[in-house]
Amino acid sequence: MKLAYILSLPRSGSTVLSAMLDKQRGVVSPPESSFPQVLGVATPEERADPRRLAALYLGATFPPTPLSLDDAEACMEGSDEEILVALGKAVAVKLGRNPDEVKAIVWKTPRTVGMHTAPLATSGKFIVLRRHPQNVFESQFRVEFGENNRNPFRFAVFRESYEHAFARLPRERVFELGYDDLPGVIPRVLEFIGVENAGLWDGHRSSLEMASEACSWMSEVTREFENRDPEKRARLDPKQVSRLELAMKLARPMRPFLGPVRAHFDQASMGPIRERAARRFAEGQ
C-alpha cells in the first residue's frame, strides 16, 4: 500500500488536487485532516487509548468525514503507517469502493504543514502544490480565516514559513507541481506515488462530494476543473501587486529563520484540535 501527503499553502488548490486524485481508480484521498501530523505529537496517554486517538482523528479532520468514532477506533492499531492506511481503507468502504482495489492513500494535510515527524516516519511521499502568490494573496480577501493575511508583508512572511517547512523534506520523496499544471500533471503524480493509471472509479462518490452536502463552499471543487487564475491576476490593482512583490522580496531572506514561526502556528492549532476531540469523545459519536 502506498502513502502520500498533499502539502500546500492554504488557498493553493489542495482541495482541487485531492478531488482529482480521489477520482483515480486505486486511489483514495480522505477528507482534509491534520491527523498524520497529529500522530507525531500525540501524548503517550492518547496513544495508549484507541478511542481517544480516534477522537483526535475526528478533531483533526476539518470537513465532515464518513467515519464515526467507532469506525475510526477500529483503525487505531499498529504503526502510524498502518493506522493511516486503515483509515483510508475505511473511508473507501464508506464510499462504496472495494478496499482490496485501493493501492494508495493520499492525505490532504496542508494546515499543520511543519509537523513532519510522523509522516516522515512512514514510507509516504510528499506532493507539494504551489499556486501563483498573487492568486493566493487575492483569495485571502474572500475567506474569513484569511483576515490576518491581508497585509502584504504578513502574507509574505506566512508564505515563507511554509516554504521553510517544504525545504525540510527529503528531495527524493517530493513531487512539486503548480496549480497551473492541473489537470494534465495527474498521470505524472500517479507515477510518482506508484499507482498505475487505470482510469476513474466507476459510479462512486468521492469523500469531497459527501462533504459538500454539509459544506456548500466545497461544491465548487467537485465540478469540472476550470483554471481562472490568469484572468483573476489581470484584474488585480497594479499598486497592490507592487506592494506584494516588494513584501515577498523583503521576506525571502527571512526563510531560514522562520522555523519557530511555523512551529508556533502548528502547535497553536493543537489546542482547537484537542478541544474538538474532547467533545467527540464525550459525545461518543
Residue pairs with C-beta under 8 A, 6 or more apart in sequence:
1 85
1 102
1 103
1 104
1 105
2 103
2 104
2 105
2 123
2 124
2 125
2 193
2 194
2 195
3 81
3 84
3 85
3 104
3 105
3 106
3 107
3 122
3 123
3 124
3 125
4 104
4 105
4 106
4 107
4 124
4 125
4 126
4 127
4 193
5 36
5 106
5 107
5 108
5 109
5 119
5 124
5 125
5 126
5 127
6 14
6 17
6 18
6 21
6 29
6 106
6 107
6 108
6 109
6 110
6 127
6 129
7 14
7 109
7 110
7 113
7 126
7 127
7 128
7 129
7 165
7 166
7 169
8 14
8 17
8 110
8 113
8 128
8 129
8 130
8 131
8 162
9 110
9 130
9 131
9 136
9 158
9 159
9 162
10 110
10 111
10 136
10 145
10 146
11 131
11 136
11 139
11 140
11 143
11 146
12 110
12 129
12 130
12 131
12 136
12 179
13 129
13 131
13 179
13 182
14 32
14 108
14 110
14 129
15 32
15 108
15 208
15 218
15 221
16 179
16 182
16 221
16 225
17 108
17 127
17 129
17 182
18 29
18 32
18 106
18 108
18 208
19 29
19 206
19 208
19 221
19 222
20 182
20 183
20 186
20 225
21 27
21 29
21 106
21 186
21 189
21 190
22 28
22 29
22 106
22 206
22 207
22 208
23 200
23 201
23 206
24 186
24 190
24 195
24 197
24 198
24 199
24 200
24 201
25 101
25 198
25 199
25 200
25 201
25 202
26 101
26 102
26 103
26 104
26 195
26 196
26 198
27 102
27 103
27 104
27 105
27 106
27 190
27 193
27 195
28 88
28 89
28 91
28 92
28 95
28 97
28 102
28 104
28 105
28 106
28 207
29 105
29 106
29 107
29 108
29 206
29 207
29 208
30 61
30 65
30 87
30 88
30 91
30 105
30 107
30 108
30 207
31 61
31 62
31 63
31 64
31 65
31 66
31 91
31 108
31 207
31 208
31 211
32 61
32 62
32 63
32 108
32 109
32 110
32 111
33 57
33 60
33 61
33 62
33 65
33 107
33 108
33 109
34 60
34 61
34 62
34 109
34 111
34 112
34 115
34 269
34 273
35 56
35 57
35 60
35 61
35 84
35 87
35 107
35 109
36 80
36 84
36 107
36 109
36 118
36 119
36 122
36 124
37 109
37 112
37 113
37 115
37 116
37 117
37 118
37 119
37 266
38 56
38 57
38 60
38 112
38 115
38 118
38 270
38 273
39 80
39 83
39 84
39 118
40 80
40 115
40 116
40 117
40 118
40 119
40 121
41 115
41 117
41 267
41 270
42 53
42 56
45 52
46 52
46 53
46 56
47 53
50 73
50 76
50 77
51 69
51 73
51 76
51 281
52 277
52 281
53 73
53 76
53 83
54 69
54 70
54 72
54 73
54 75
54 76
55 69
55 72
55 277
55 278
55 280
55 281
56 273
56 274
56 277
57 65
57 67
57 72
57 76
57 87
58 65
58 67
58 69
58 72
58 276
58 277
58 280
59 272
59 273
59 274
59 275
59 276
59 277
59 278
59 279
59 280
60 273
60 276
60 277
62 111
63 208
63 211
63 214
63 215
63 218
64 210
64 211
64 213
64 214
64 215
65 91
65 207
65 211
66 91
66 94
66 95
66 207
66 210
67 75
67 87
67 90
67 91
67 94
68 285
69 280
69 281
69 283
69 284
69 285
71 90
71 94
72 87
72 90
74 86
74 90
75 83
75 86
75 87
75 90
76 83
76 86
77 83
77 86
78 86
79 122
80 118
80 121
80 122
81 121
81 122
81 123
81 124
84 105
84 107
84 122
84 124
85 105
87 105
88 102
88 105
88 107
89 99
89 102
89 105
91 207
92 98
92 99
92 102
93 99
94 207
94 210
95 204
95 205
95 206
95 207
95 210
96 204
96 205
97 201
97 204
103 194
103 195
103 196
104 193
104 194
104 195
106 127
106 193
107 124
109 119
111 269
112 266
112 269
112 270
113 162
113 165
113 166
113 262
113 266
114 161
114 164
114 165
114 168
114 259
114 262
114 263
114 265
114 266
115 266
116 165
116 168
116 169
119 126
120 169
120 170
124 173
125 173
125 174
125 175
125 192
125 193
126 169
126 173
126 174
126 175
127 174
127 175
127 177
127 189
127 192
127 193
128 166
128 169
128 174
128 175
128 176
128 177
129 177
129 178
129 179
130 176
130 177
130 178
130 179
131 178
131 179
131 229
132 178
132 179
132 180
132 229
132 233
133 159
133 244
133 248
134 233
134 236
134 241
134 244
135 179
135 229
135 232
135 233
136 155
136 159
137 149
137 152
137 155
137 244
138 232
138 233
138 236
139 146
140 146
140 147
140 149
140 150
140 155
141 150
148 154
149 155
149 158
152 240
152 243
152 244
152 246
152 247
153 247
153 250
153 251
155 244
155 247
156 244
156 247
156 248
156 250
156 251
157 251
157 254
157 258
157 261
159 248
159 251
160 251
160 252
160 254
160 255
160 258
161 258
161 261
161 262
161 265
162 262
163 255
164 255
164 256
164 258
164 259
164 262
165 262
166 174
167 255
175 188
175 189
175 192
175 193
177 185
177 188
177 189
179 227
179 229
180 227
180 229
182 225
182 227
183 225
187 197
190 196
190 197
191 197
206 222
208 218
208 221
208 222
209 222
211 218
212 218
212 219
212 221
212 222
